[in-house]
């Protein structure tokens, strides 16, 4: 199916690429005489039957393993991964079994080229440049799908999402449903193409905040999603943009993200409480971040919850201020607009990319991101 035909139906999940009949968490390295990776013509060729992958194990630990090279089903495509970002949620995957099942390869922010097309797949071809909507394998028949609320399709988001409940792209290759694919223009920069998924998340958050023209916006949390939200808020005409972030390293990006003032919540709590922001985008997922988001919002203001925290949402504050509090879960049709913004330079991301690491460096990259000493690390599994 063509990319344009997918737009109205795709949302976040990939079909499991490796032996769909095997239970989650039971797939392990296989014998070296099994089929190897595909050649440029899309045919199976000789080669190693395993690849190095960053895996969330069933015991909830994360590490590198030798993993079977995926053999796509007839209704799937095989993508050779060029780059895959490490998401903040990946860092916390051991603590979120509701979303990250375990026993799968991590990685839900990939871009690459199609290496093989299943015999039942039409509209895609070998060599085509694509990014993957990890929640795109929607069922098409549930109430959410029929209503166009594709990000609430349970099979797509909570049962077979790429890198969360099905094998992801922190590995050389990944097998996915064609419903997850979006074509990437050849003229789009390599680094920019790896930012499509997180940028789609940020775009949905900013759009949920409503018309920002001339309004004041506070972004809580200056990681990659927070920085993207600052930049997109400006793109959509925000009059003032503030950023709250405890990390000195991440606050240093404020000027490039067109922030009027970057605040350290550990020393600027009073200033934050007095902002009276029209819209607050909470991107930290932390209890202090959520509390400060509510405190900084003006009465009848809007608070969009982007980070996945578990506490801090004080009902009394929401009640007294009559706040409009919205959750922001993945995306619906934001991939198309984001691809355009990243291609034409409307959204800049190259400066937010701290490094490109090899797959063998992925464990160390996870640790560097955990201590917020860097901004964004992309992994190049194939070098």
Residue pairs with C-beta under 8 A, 6 or more apart in sequence:
1 121
1 122
1 123
1 124
1 178
1 179
2 123
3 123
3 181
3 182
3 183
5 123
6 136
6 178
6 179
6 181
6 182
7 333
7 335
7 336
8 148
8 333
9 138
9 140
9 145
9 150
9 179
10 133
10 136
10 138
10 150
10 179
10 180
10 181
10 182
10 335
11 133
11 135
11 136
11 137
11 138
11 150
11 151
11 153
11 156
11 157
11 330
11 331
11 332
12 133
12 134
12 135
12 136
12 150
12 151
12 156
12 157
12 161
12 180
12 330
12 331
13 134
13 135
13 136
13 137
13 138
13 153
13 155
13 156
13 157
13 159
13 160
13 161
13 162
13 164
13 165
13 166
13 177
13 180
14 132
14 134
14 136
14 137
14 160
14 161
14 162
14 163
14 166
14 167
14 168
14 174
14 175
14 176
14 177
14 180
15 73
15 75
15 76
15 137
15 160
15 166
15 175
15 176
15 177
16 104
16 160
16 165
16 166
16 167
16 175
17 70
17 71
17 72
17 76
17 78
17 166
17 167
17 173
17 174
17 175
17 176
18 27
18 67
18 68
18 70
18 71
18 167
18 175
19 27
19 68
19 71
20 73
24 101
24 102
24 103
24 104
24 165
25 57
25 58
25 101
25 102
25 103
25 104
26 103
27 67
27 68
27 103
28 68
29 50
29 65
29 66
29 67
29 68
30 49
30 50
30 68
31 49
32 48
32 49
32 50
33 49
34 49
34 68
34 69
35 44
35 49
35 69
35 71
36 44
36 45
36 46
36 47
36 48
36 49
36 69
37 44
37 45
37 47
37 48
37 51
37 69
37 80
37 115
37 172
37 173
38 44
38 45
38 78
38 80
38 115
38 116
39 45
40 115
40 126
40 127
41 126
42 114
42 115
42 116
42 117
42 126
43 116
44 116
47 69
48 69
49 68
49 69
50 66
50 67
50 68
50 69
51 66
51 67
51 68
51 69
51 171
51 172
51 173
51 381
52 64
52 65
52 66
52 67
52 171
52 172
52 359
52 360
52 381
53 64
53 65
53 66
53 67
53 105
53 167
53 170
53 171
53 359
54 62
54 63
54 64
54 105
54 106
54 107
54 170
54 171
54 359
54 362
54 363
54 366
54 379
55 62
55 63
55 64
55 65
55 67
55 103
55 104
55 105
55 106
56 62
56 93
56 94
56 100
56 102
56 103
56 104
56 106
57 63
57 65
57 102
57 103
58 102
58 103
59 102
60 94
60 95
60 97
60 102
61 94
62 93
62 94
62 106
62 363
62 366
63 363
64 359
64 360
64 362
64 363
67 105
67 167
67 171
69 172
69 173
70 78
70 167
70 173
70 174
70 175
71 175
72 78
72 116
72 118
72 175
73 118
73 175
74 118
74 119
74 120
74 121
75 118
75 120
75 121
75 177
75 178
76 118
76 121
76 175
76 176
76 177
76 178
77 114
77 116
77 117
77 118
77 121
77 124
77 175
77 176
77 177
77 178
77 181
78 114
78 115
78 116
78 117
78 173
78 174
78 175
79 110
79 112
79 113
79 114
79 115
79 130
79 132
79 169
79 173
79 174
79 175
79 176
79 181
80 112
80 113
80 114
80 115
80 172
80 173
80 382
81 107
81 110
81 111
81 112
81 169
81 171
81 172
81 173
81 174
81 381
81 382
82 110
82 111
82 112
82 113
82 190
82 193
82 194
82 380
82 382
83 110
83 111
83 112
83 190
83 191
83 193
83 194
83 356
83 378
83 379
83 380
84 107
84 109
84 110
84 111
84 168
84 169
84 170
84 194
84 378
84 379
84 381
85 109
85 110
85 194
85 195
85 197
85 198
85 224
85 376
85 377
85 378
85 379
86 107
86 109
86 170
86 362
86 365
86 366
86 369
86 376
86 377
86 378
86 379
87 108
87 109
87 198
88 223
88 224
88 225
88 285
88 369
89 96
89 99
89 100
89 308
90 106
90 107
90 108
90 163
90 366
91 366
91 369
91 370
92 308
93 99
93 100
93 106
93 164
94 100
96 308
98 158
99 158
99 161
99 164
99 165
100 106
100 164
100 165
101 164
101 165
104 163
104 164
104 165
104 166
104 167
104 168
105 163
105 167
105 168
105 169
105 170
105 171
105 174
106 163
106 168
106 170
107 162
107 163
107 168
107 169
107 170
107 171
107 174
107 379
108 132
108 134
108 161
108 162
108 163
108 164
108 168
108 169
108 197
109 134
109 163
109 169
109 194
109 195
109 196
109 197
109 198
110 131
110 132
110 162
110 168
110 169
110 174
110 194
110 197
111 129
111 130
111 131
111 132
111 184
111 193
111 194
111 196
112 129
112 130
112 169
112 174
113 127
113 128
113 129
113 130
114 124
114 125
114 126
114 127
114 128
114 130
114 181
115 126
115 173
116 126
117 124
117 125
117 126
121 178
123 178
124 130
124 178
124 181
128 183
129 183
129 184
129 185
129 186
129 188
129 193
130 181
130 182
130 183
130 184
131 181
131 182
131 184
131 193
131 196
131 197
131 335
131 339
132 162
132 169
132 174
132 176
132 180
132 181
132 182
132 197
133 180
133 181
133 182
133 197
133 200
133 331
133 335
134 161
134 162
134 163
134 164
134 168
134 180
134 197
135 150
135 151
135 153
135 156
135 157
135 161
135 162
135 180
135 330
135 331
136 156
136 177
136 179
136 180
136 181
137 155
137 156
137 160
137 161
137 162
137 176
137 177
137 179
137 180
138 145
138 150
138 153
138 155
138 156
138 179
139 145
139 153
139 155
139 156
142 153
142 154
142 155
144 150
144 151
144 152
144 153
144 154
145 153
148 332
149 332
150 156
150 332
150 333
151 157
151 329
151 330
151 331
151 332
152 329
157 329
157 330
158 165
159 165
160 166
162 168
162 169
162 174
162 176
162 180
163 169
163 170
167 174
167 175
168 174
169 381
170 359
170 362
170 379
170 381
171 359
171 381
172 359
172 381
172 382
182 196
182 335
182 336
182 339
184 193
184 196
184 339
185 339
185 343
187 343
188 339
188 342
188 343
189 342
189 350
191 349
191 350
191 353
191 356
191 378
192 342
192 343
192 349
192 350
193 342
194 353
194 378
195 228
195 342
195 349
195 352
195 353
196 335
196 338
196 339
196 342
198 224
198 225
198 228
199 228
199 338
199 341
199 342
199 347
199 349
200 331
200 334
200 335
200 338
201 225
201 228
201 306
201 328
201 330
201 331
201 334
202 225
202 228
202 229
202 232
202 306
203 228
203 232
203 331
203 334
203 337
203 338
203 341
204 328
204 330
204 331
204 332
204 334
205 225
205 229
205 281
205 283
205 304
205 306
205 328
206 212
206 229
206 232
206 233
206 236
206 281
207 334
208 304
208 326
208 328
209 217
209 233
209 279
209 281
209 302
209 304
209 326
210 279
210 302
211 236
212 233
212 236
212 237
212 238
212 278
212 279
213 236
213 237
213 238
213 239
214 237
214 238
214 239
215 238
215 239
215 240
215 278
215 279
216 238
216 239
216 240
216 241
216 242
216 275
216 276
216 277
216 278
216 279
217 230
217 233
217 238
217 240
217 241
217 242
217 277
217 278
217 279
217 280
217 281
218 241
218 242
218 243
218 244
218 272
218 275
218 277
218 279
218 280
218 281
218 293
218 296
218 297
219 226
219 229
219 230
219 233
219 241
219 242
219 243
219 244
219 259
219 280
219 281
219 283
220 226
220 244
220 280
220 281
220 282
220 283
220 284
220 289
220 290
220 292
220 293
220 296
221 244
221 245
221 282
221 283
221 284
221 285
221 286
221 289
221 306
221 307
222 243
222 244
222 245
222 247
222 250
222 251
222 253
222 254
222 262
222 283
223 245
223 250
223 283
223 284
223 372
223 375
224 352
224 375
224 376
225 283
225 306
225 307
226 243
226 245
226 250
226 281
226 283
226 284
227 250
227 253
227 257
227 352
227 375
228 347
228 349
228 352
229 281
229 283
229 306
230 241
230 243
230 254
230 257
230 258
230 259
231 257
231 258
231 347
231 348
232 347
233 241
233 279
233 281
234 241
234 257
234 258
235 341
235 346
235 347
240 260
241 257
241 258
241 259
241 260
242 259
242 260
242 261
242 262
242 263
242 275
242 277
243 251
243 254
243 257
243 259
243 261
243 262
243 263
244 262
244 263
244 264
244 265
244 268
244 272
244 289
244 292
244 296
245 251
245 254
245 262
245 263
245 264
245 265
246 264
246 265
246 266
246 372
247 372
247 373
248 264
249 372
249 373
249 374
249 375
250 372
250 375
251 262
251 264
253 351
253 352
253 375
254 261
254 262
256 348
256 351
263 271
263 272
265 272
265 288
265 289
265 292
269 292
272 292
272 295
272 296
273 292
273 295
273 296
275 296
276 296
276 297
276 298
276 301
277 296
277 297
277 298
277 301
278 298
278 301
278 302
279 297
279 301
279 302
279 303
279 304
280 293
280 294
280 296
280 297
280 301
280 302
280 303
280 304
281 304
281 306
282 289
282 290
282 293
282 303
282 304
282 305
282 306
282 307
282 309
283 289
283 306
283 307
284 290
284 307
284 309
285 306
285 307
285 308
285 309
286 307
286 309
286 312
287 309
287 310
287 311
287 312
288 312
289 307
289 309
289 312
290 305
290 307
290 309
290 311
290 312
290 313
291 312
291 314
293 303
293 305
294 303
294 312
294 313
294 314
294 317
294 318
294 321
294 323
295 317
297 303
297 321
297 323
298 321
299 321
299 322
299 323
300 321
300 322
300 323
300 324
301 321
301 323
301 324
302 323
302 324
302 325
302 326
303 323
303 324
303 325
303 326
304 326
304 327
304 328
305 313
305 325
305 326
305 327
305 328
306 328
313 325
317 323
318 325
338 347
340 346
341 347
342 349
352 375
352 376
353 375
353 376
353 378
354 374
354 375
354 376
354 377
355 365
355 374
355 377
355 378
356 377
356 378
356 379
356 380
357 364
357 365
357 377
357 378
357 379
357 380
358 379
358 380
358 381
358 383
359 379
359 380
359 381
361 379
362 379
365 377
365 379
368 374
368 377
369 377
